Every structure is written in structure tokens, then in C-alpha cells.
Amino acid sequence: MAPSSAIFAASKATRTWRTIYASYLRELYQWAGMSETVNLEHTKIGYYTNTALNPTLVVPLGPELDLERAHDRDNLPGKGIYKRTGAAG
């Protein structure tokens, strides 16, 4: 797989998988202290403007993510990664 196609491979994921990934990202972001360390716009620009990874320098506009919204992962067995690993307790 060429580097540029590897970057955009996630764009081909089904709607279901994108929903799962977004929920997972929101769960991680909502861990205590995590949001203070995250700058997604900086990460996206740094990743997509690397010509070794993205020779066309195409930077996607979206998706817009509301990382503060409920992650809806509490219905999973073990009640989410944070609680499953014992990190909350």
C-alpha cells in the first residue's frame, strides 16, 4: 500500500466503524487530565502536511468532533476501557 493510500484508508471505513472510532476517541479524551494534553488540529496539520506521508498535501476539513459529548460506551462489557483496566479505581 502506498503511503498516501495508507493515510486515507480510514476514510473507506464503514459508517459503523467510524461511529465506534469516534466514541472511542471521545472516551479517551474524557479521561481525567487527557483533554489538557490534546490539540487535534495541531496533530492533524502535522500529520497531513508531512510530504513523506502525504505527497499531495491534501488536508481533510472534517470530521467535526464534539469530544465533550457522551461517548456512549458505557453499554459495553466491562464499562469502558478506563474502568476495565482498573485505572479509575
C-alpha positions in Angstrom: 0.0 0.0 0.0 1.4 3.4 -1.0 1.9 5.9 1.9 -0.8 8.2 0.6 -3.3 5.4 0.4 -2.4 4.3 3.9 -3.3 7.7 5.3 -6.7 7.8 3.7 -7.6 4.1 4.3 -9.6 5.0 7.4 -11.8 7.2 5.1 -13.0 4.0 3.5 -14.3 2.5 6.8 -18.0 1.8 7.1 -20.2 4.2 8.9 -20.4 1.8 11.8 -16.7 1.7 12.3 -16.4 5.5 12.1 -19.0 5.7 14.8 -17.1 3.2 17.0 -13.8 5.1 16.5 -15.4 8.4 17.3 -16.9 7.0 20.5 -13.6 5.5 21.5 -11.8 8.8 20.8 -14.4 10.7 23.0 -13.9 8.1 25.8 -10.1 8.6 25.8 -10.4 12.4 25.5 -12.7 12.5 28.6 -10.3 10.7 30.9 -9.2 12.9 33.7 -6.3 15.2 32.5 -6.4 14.0 28.9 -8.1 16.9 27.3 -5.4 19.3 28.6 -2.8 17.4 26.6 -4.7 17.1 23.3 -4.7 19.5 20.3 -6.3 17.6 17.4 -5.9 20.4 14.9 -2.2 20.6 15.6 -1.9 16.8 15.2 -4.0 16.8 12.0 -1.9 19.5 10.4 1.4 18.0 11.4 0.3 14.6 10.1 -1.2 15.6 6.8 1.5 18.2 5.9 4.3 15.6 6.1 5.2 15.1 2.4 6.7 11.7 3.1 3.3 10.5 4.3 1.1 12.7 2.2 2.8 13.9 -1.1 -0.3 15.6 -2.3 -0.7 17.7 0.9 -4.4 17.2 0.9 -5.7 18.0 4.4 -9.3 16.9 5.2 -11.7 19.5 6.5 -13.6 17.2 8.8 -15.0 15.5 10.5 -16.0 17.9 13.2 -15.9 16.1 16.5 -17.6 17.1 19.7 -15.2 15.4 22.1 -17.2 16.6 25.2 -20.3 14.7 24.0 -21.2 11.5 25.8 -19.1 8.6 24.4 -21.9 6.0 24.7 -19.5 3.3 25.5 -21.0 2.6 29.0 -23.1 -0.2 27.4 -20.0 -2.3 26.6 -19.0 -5.2 28.7 -16.6 -4.0 31.4 -18.0 -0.5 31.2 -15.3 1.1 29.0 -11.5 0.8 28.8 -10.8 3.1 31.7 -12.8 1.1 34.2 -11.7 -2.3 32.7 -8.1 -1.6 33.3 -8.7 -0.5 36.9 -7.2 2.9 36.2 -10.2 4.6 37.7 -10.2 2.8 40.9 
